[in-house]
Amino acid sequence: MEIQMLCFPADAPPLAVIVASKIAGLSLPTDPSLPSGSTPILHFSDGGKLRGLYVLLRYIGRVAKIPDFYNRDAFESTQIDEWLEYAPVFSSGSEFEGACGYVDRYLLQHTFLVGHSLSIADIAIWSALAGTGQRWQSLRNSKKYQNLVRWFNSIHDEFDAALNEVTAMYIGKKGLGTQAVSKVRDQQVSTSSSNSVNGTVSEKGVGGNRPVFEVHLPDAQVGKVRVRFAPEPSGYLHIGHSKAALLNKYFAEKYDGKLIVRFDDTNPDKESSEFVDNLLKDIETLGITYEAVTYTSDYFPNMIEMAEKLIHEGKAYVDDTTREKMQQERMDGIESKCRSNSVEENLSLWKEMVAGSERGLMCCLRGKLNMQDPNKSLCDPVYYRCNLTPHHKIGAKYKIYPTYDFACPFVDAVEGITHALRSSEYHDRNDQYYWIQTDMGFQKVHIYEFSRVNLVYTLLSKRKLLWFVQNGKVDGWDDPRFPTVQGIVRRGLKIEALIQFMLEQGASKNLNLMEWDKLWAINKKIIDPVCPRHTAVIDQRRVLLTLTDGPEDPFVRIIPKHKKYEGAGEKATTYTKRIWIDQDDARSIAANEEVTLMDWGNAIVKEIEKDQEGNVTQLTGVLHLEGSVKTTKLKLTWLPDTNELVTLSLVDFDYLITKKKLEEDENFVDVVNPCTKMETAALGDPNMRNLKRGDIIQLERKGYFRCDVPFIRPSKPLVLFAIPDGKQTTVMKFRT
């Protein structure tokens, strides 16, 4: 049934419902003709009705195509309901500012009200605030509730066209005022729509141009879709896997279906429990909830029975051809001499394989498909091989292991998967997948393809990444140079940025080589408005500036860590007669030049001393605090000359390989970057002693950093990892 009309009183429009429908791109005809005091009603084409503001809002949230708008796991859905119950508090005159203060404090540690993405909870509170008209507008222009204003503006800025229309039509009539409405209209910027495969982008999303894409699965039925995310436990989750994981999450939620995490553990030579544990950790980090965790190895007995069934039916045979000869025969379309073995011969050799005997180790089980097909994946693929390596989960119970080609269609069917998401690199094997399922007697599981993530200067092969780990080129799978989820988070990437980046790609099948810059630019938009500011100077290149009329006795001022974000807190800054500045700044100063000392005021540099190489060794100047900061060319960061400064190690990273895109036949070892890590000693302001591991800060005029090793003692440096900001600049920017 379709929505026919939203009816409500003209003096009390259900703002949250209207806003939610606009953002979701739903067509919602309105009729403001109900008597004053009436409850809003949603009419449907079959005569059905729904009543009540938050009943309607929940319905809009459920039918909207925006990921996670309301349909989430039980905990987050309940959190959303809590916020819906809280929203009416804003309409109470006596409790309005108390409610503003409560939400402001909550948003100090949160980007959205629930989880990591926009929900109808955000819409309900946003609409409750906007609906108060001039009362909220006056607070919005003040600095009283900065976290709340930041959150409110971020929603407004990202959905500007839709919200401006609602604001002008409904809020203006409730007393927002002509001036305020005009201001909102002046801020309006045009939104563009771009096409996604099988769907379109209709609105911008929170966090900066996130497309709300709509993609459909073939023959999907609401409530019956079942998908799986099936990583092999042979490494940590990387950025490429993240796209598959998030798309599975998207479709499970879109169709009110189920998502299974399945470990494809069919190769004991590569897999371990360590990888299983860390993959689960990374899946949780991505905010993905699932119905169950399963293992392909859970089905080993069933798959052995299926293999024997296919042998009996003449659809599989045991082959002792050498691997090299078999590969050549497949390429040339030549049938193996073993293809005509009798069922009895095949079963006899199969038993040798199951026992792991010397004879069995020479054999493999192959499917009897079509050796003449130009699609080589159909040329009798291998189903089983012998392997005597103990399995990380079940030990040495089995001596034979199924290949991915055999296990994947079997377990997908047995687990009731309706749609198997695979990257387009498997396209040529789709016919094989369907053929094998037909031979097994299963119903067809739909395959849905998407393009894999390809990033410049980046290796995503777990085999190649393992080489870096085993050869000591990196510190481990969570190394910040690695494209693993743990690595990029340790580098300073916010999960919100990764999710937004992946959702922008949607389910596109276009194979593009993407730059990292876009991802880091999204990340910058998230961290910049809230991260604290600190000061540092490079240790070996610092220059002393003596202010002859500076304070004989040092004094301290308390100043904000972020001038535009009160929630970042405050810091203590010491003002002394002797201060340190960077060498690069010192070399830019001319004699008798007036400069600005940030967070202090102006000074005039009178004398400049240099060594034989032209490096500045010492500066002398006088304060000129009455001078205008607008007239100076140089704005200098500085540190007081005290023994309270913190020793820092600023660590910057480069790509692991020196080539943008590795060719298919190219050996990655030949393009390994010999220098990918650069550490620079520095001194930082004393407030950095309070940093915790994982804290993100900005060092004024040096960039963004994540604290990897916090302050322990003066003799041990605090370690800060440089976070890229999306600008194509030299990575090793602290090299001296």
Residue, then its C-alpha position, 0 to 999 in steps of 0.5 A: m500500500e502507498i501513502q496517500m496523504l498526511c493530514f494535520p492541523a495548520d497550527a501544529p504541523p508534524l515537523a519531524v515527520i515532514v523533515a524525515s520524509k523530505i530527507a528520505g526523498l519520499s513523496l508525502p502530500t500534505d493536507p493541513s485541514l484538521p481541527s486545532g488540537s487534532t493528532p496528525i494522521l497518515h492515510f494509505s491507498d487501501g484505506g488504512k490509517l496511522r495516528g500520532l506524531y512519533v508513530l508516523l515518524r517511526y513508520i517513515g523511518r522504517v520505509a525510508k531507504i536511508p541506511d540505519f534510519y530506524n531499522r537497527d539492532a535491538f539496542e540502538s532501536t531502543q536508544i532511538d525510541e528513548w530520544l523520541e520520548y525525550a523530544p517533547v521536553f523541548s516544547s516545555g517552556s520551563e524545561f527548554e534550556g535544561a534540555c538544551g544543556y543535557v543534549d549539549r553535554y551528550l554531544l560532547q562525545h557523540t557525532f550523532l545521537v545514536g550510533h555512527s549515522l543519522s537516525i530519526a532520533d536526530i530528526a526528532i530532536w532537530s525538529a523539536l529545536a527548530g520548531t521553537g522558532q526564535r527561542w532556539q534561533s537566539l541560542r543558536n547564535s550564541k556560544k552557550y551550547q556549542n556542541l548542540v549548535r555544531w550538531f544542529n548546523s551539520i544536519h542543516d548544512e547537509f540537507d540544506a535544500a530539503l530543510n530550507e523548504v520545510t523551514a520556510m513553509y512551516i517554521g516561519k509561520k510559527g514565529l521564526g521571523t522573516q529575518a531568520v527565514s531569509k538568513v536560512r534561504d541565503q545559506q541555501v546551496s544547490t544539491s546535485s544528484s549523481n547516478s549509482v548503479n541500479g539507483t540514484v542519489s537523491e540527497k546529501g548525507v550527514g558528514g559531507n556529501r554522503p549519498v543516500f543511494e538506493v540499490h535493489l537486490p533481484d527477487a528480494q522480499v522484505g523479511k526474507v533476505r539473508v546475506r553473509f559476510a564471509p572473510e577468510p581468517s588468513g589476515y586482518l580485515h582491510i579497507g577492501h573487506s569493509k565495502a563488502a561488510l557494509l554493503n551486506k549490512y545495508f541490504a540486510e537492513k534495507y530488506d529487514g533481513k538477516l546477516i551472517v558472519r561466516f569464516d571461510d576456513t578451508n585452508p589450514d596453511k594460512e588461517s589461525s584463531e588470531f585472525v578469527d578474533n581480530l576479524l570479529k573485533d574489526i567487524e564490531t568496530l565497523g558497527i556491524t551486527y549479525e545474526a550468527v557466526t558460522y564456519t565453513s568447517d562446521y559443514f565439513p561432514n556434510m560436504i564430504e557426503m555431497a562430494e561422494k554423492l556427486i561421485h556416485e552420480g558421475k558429476a565428479y571424479v578423482d584425478d592424479t594428474t600433476r598440477e602443472k599438467m592439469q592447468q595446461e589441459r584446462m587452458d587447452g580444453i583437453e580432458s584428463k585421462c582420469r575423466s572416464n574413471s568408473v565410479e568404483e575407481n573414483l570411490s577407491l581413490w577418494k578413500e585414499m584421499v580421505a585417509g591422507s595416504e601417500r596415494g591420496l596425496m597425489c590426487c584431487l577431486r574435480g567436478k565434471l563440468n565442461m572442458q570445452d567451455p571458453n570460460k575456463s572456470l567451467c573446465d572441471p574445477v578442483y573440489y577437494r585437495c589433501n592437506l595434512t596441516p592441522h586446522h586451527k579450529i578442529g585440529a587434525k581430524y581431516k586430511i582433505y579440504p574443500t576448495y572455495d569453488f566447492a564450499c561457497p555454493f554449498v554453504d550458501a545454499v545450506e545456510g539459506i543465503t538468498h543473495a551472495l554479494r561478491s566483488s566483480e573480480y569473481h564475475d567469470r566464476n558466476d556460471q561455475y557457482y550456479w552450475i555446481q549448485t544445480d549439480m548439488g540439487f540446490q535452489k539458485v542463490h542470487i549473486y550480486e556483484f560490486s566493484r572491489v576497492n582499489l586504492v593508489y599505492t596500496l596492496l590489498s592481497k593478504r598474502k602480500l601484506l603477510w610478507f611485510v609482516q613476516n619480513g619486519k617491514v611493518d610492526g604488525w597487522d595494525d601498523p598505521r601504514f597498513p590498509t587494515v581497519q586496525g591500521i587506518v584507525r591507528r593512523g587516525l581515521k574515524i570509523e564514521a569517515l570510513i563508513q561515509f567513504m564506502l557508502e559514497q561508493g554504493a554498490s557501483k560496479n565501476l572499477n576505479l583506482m581511488e586516491w586516499d585523499k578523498l577518504w582523509a578529506i572526509n576524516k578532516k571534516i569530522i575531526d577538525p571542528v572538535c579536536p583540541r589545538h596544541t603547540a610544538v616546535i622541532d627540537q633540533r631546529r628550535v630557535l630562542l627568541t628573547l623578549t627584552d621587555g618580556p615578563e621577568d616572572p613567568f605567568v599563566r593564562i587559561i585559554p581554550k584548546h579550540k577557539k570555536y569549540e568550547g567542548a575541547g576544554e581549556k589549557a594553561t599557557t605559560y608566558t615567559k621572557r624567553i620563548w622557542i620558535d621553529q627554525d623555518d619561522a625564524r628564517s622568514i623574519a627580517a630585522n625590525e619586522e613586526v610579527t604576531l605571537m599566537d595567543w599573546g600579541n605582537a612583537i618586533v624582532k630587533e636582532i637576528e644572529k646566524d651561523q655560517e650556513g645561514n641558520v638562525t641561532q638566536l633572536t632578540g625582540v620587544l613586545h608590541l602588544e598594542g600592535s594589530v594582528k591584521t597588519t603582520k605577515l607572520k603568525l608564529t607558534w611558540l613555546p615558553d622556555t621552561n623545563e615543563l615542556v613534553t618531549l615528542s616523537l612526531v611520526d609520519f608515514d609514506y606508502l609501502i610501495t612506490k607505484k600507483k598501480l601494480e600490474e598483474d604480472e609485476n612483482f610487488v617486492d620490486v617496488v617496495n618503498p625503502c623509507t616509509k617511516m620518519e620520526t622527528a623529535a619535538l617539544g610540546d606544550p605541557n598540557m599534552r601530558n594529559l593525552k590518552r592513547g587514541d586522542i586526536i589533536q591538531l598541532e598548530r600549523k603542523g597538522y593533525f595527530r593521533c596519540d599512539v603512546p601517551f606521556i609516561r615519564p619525561s625521559k620517554p617521548l610521547v608518540l604522535f602519529a601524523i594524520p593525512d588531511g586529504k591534501q596532496t603534499t609531501v608525506m614526510k613533511f618533518r624531514t630536515 
